[in-house]
Amino acid sequence: MDVSVLVEADRKPKAASYKVKLQTEVFEINIRIPAAEVEELKLVPSSSWDEGSMQIGESAGAPVFWSTEDGVVALLIGEDDENWDIALSVPVEVVDTILQAIAKA
């Protein structure tokens, strides 16, 4: 699956964050990740679903939960990681692409 990653830095003095757009032929999702949560994002590829998900950023006004299993990252958007409203999966390499784009933003 080809996933396009676009990142735009929002450098407001007290609320620095990154707008991350993930896009494929069949979906587009926008996630706002606070700068303070970028370090946690680096842990997603080495985490596993058995260890629990990681809450990083928000989309559509709801938290985004990230977890990895068998080289695939699940993004669960909603109240929590068991009562989510939107779910999608991307290859784990997409997280590295996001981190590289954040570093360049």
N, C-alpha and C positions, 0 to 999 in steps of 0.2 A: 504494500500500500504506500503510495507516494503521499507524504504529508508536507504541505508547504507551511513554513514557520515564519511569521513576521513579528518583530518585537519593536515596540516604541517606548522609550523611556519617558516617564512623567516625573520631573524632578522638582516638584513643589517642595519648599524647604522642610516642612514638617511631615510630609506624607509621600516620600519618594516611592514610586512603584513602576511596574512594567506592564504594558498592555501586550498580551500575547495572543496572537491569532493563529489558530491551527485550522488548516483548510485542506480538504480533499475534493474529489469530484462529487462526493455524496454528502458532505457536511462541512460546516464552518462553526467554530466555537471561539469565543473571545473570553479570555481569562485575565483578570487583573491580579498581579502578584506583587505584594508589598516587597520593597527591597530587603526588609528584615527577614523575609521568608525564603530568599534565594538559597541560603545555605542549606535549609531543609530540603529544597528541591534536589540538591546534589545527592541526597541520600536515597531518593526514590528508586534508582536502578538497582541498588543493592538490597532494598527492602523486599519483604515478601508478604503476600496476603495473610499468611499464618501469623505474622507479627503485628498485623493490623494495618489500617490505612493511615496516611498522613494528610492532615488538613492543610492545604496550601492554596491560598488565593480564593477568589470568588468569581462566579459567572452568573449572570442573570439575577444578581442580588442574593445568591445562595453560596454557601461554602463549596469548595471543590476538594474531594477526597481522592488521593492517589494511592495506588497499590500495584505491585508487580508480581506476575506469575508467569513462568515459562517464557520469558522474553517479551511479554506483552504488558503494557501499563494500562490499567483501567482507571478512567476518570469518572467519578460519580459526583453528580451535582445535585445538591438538595440538602434537606434538613440534617441528615447524617449519612453514614456509609451503609446503612441498612434500609433507610427510608428515603432514597434518592428519587429524583424526578427525571433526570437525564443521565444516561450512561453511554460511554464510548470507549473503545480500545484503540491504542496506537502501539506501534513497535517501540521497544524500550529505547532505541536509538534516537527517537524524537526528543526525549528528555535532554540528551546531550546536545542536540541541535538547538533546543530552547536555551540551554545554558550558554552556548557559544554566542547566540544572537543577543542574549542579555549582556554578555561581556563586551560586545561591540556597540551596544546602544548608548 
